[in-house]
């Protein structure tokens, strides 16, 4: 389960690094983009956790 979370979080970490290392965006734009990415990330984690719970109860 932890491996799945690490695999899911790896692309988001790379995107975070790309956003914060880019010089062309202002601070407010960086915060807005990071907030949106965080919301998507949390939604994906919740969805995968629900899928695992459904699979566990079906077995």
C-alpha positions as CSV (number, residue, x, y, z in Angstrom):
1,X,0.0,0.0,0.0
2,X,2.8,2.4,0.8
3,X,4.5,1.6,-2.4
4,X,1.4,2.6,-4.3
5,X,1.3,5.9,-2.5
6,X,5.0,6.5,-3.3
7,X,4.4,5.7,-7.0
8,X,1.3,8.0,-7.1
9,X,3.2,10.8,-5.4
10,X,6.3,10.7,-7.5
11,X,5.0,12.6,-10.6
12,X,3.4,15.2,-8.3
13,X,6.7,15.8,-6.5
14,X,8.5,16.2,-9.8
15,X,5.8,18.7,-10.9
16,X,6.2,20.6,-7.6
17,X,9.9,20.8,-8.1
18,X,9.4,22.0,-11.7
19,X,7.0,24.7,-10.6
20,X,9.2,26.0,-7.8
21,X,12.4,25.9,-9.8
22,X,10.9,27.8,-12.8
23,X,11.7,31.5,-12.7
24,X,8.9,32.6,-15.1
25,X,6.0,32.2,-12.7
26,X,5.1,34.7,-10.0
27,X,4.7,33.5,-6.4
28,X,0.9,33.8,-6.5
29,X,0.8,31.7,-9.7
30,X,3.0,29.1,-8.1
31,X,0.7,28.9,-5.0
32,X,-2.5,28.6,-7.2
33,X,-1.0,25.8,-9.3
34,X,0.3,24.0,-6.2
35,X,-3.1,24.2,-4.6
36,X,-4.8,22.8,-7.6
37,X,-2.2,20.0,-7.9
38,X,-2.6,19.2,-4.2
39,X,-6.4,19.0,-4.5
40,X,-6.1,16.5,-7.4
41,X,-3.5,14.5,-5.5
42,X,-5.7,14.2,-2.4
43,X,-8.6,13.2,-4.6
44,X,-6.6,10.5,-6.3
45,X,-5.3,9.1,-3.0
46,X,-8.8,9.0,-1.5
47,X,-10.2,7.3,-4.7
48,X,-7.4,4.6,-4.6
49,X,-8.0,4.0,-0.9
50,X,-11.7,3.6,-1.5
51,X,-11.0,1.1,-4.3
52,X,-8.7,-0.9,-2.0
53,X,-11.4,-1.0,0.7
54,X,-14.0,-2.2,-1.9
55,X,-11.6,-4.9,-3.1
56,X,-10.8,-5.9,0.5
57,X,-14.5,-6.3,1.4
58,X,-15.2,-8.2,-1.8
59,X,-12.6,-10.9,-1.1
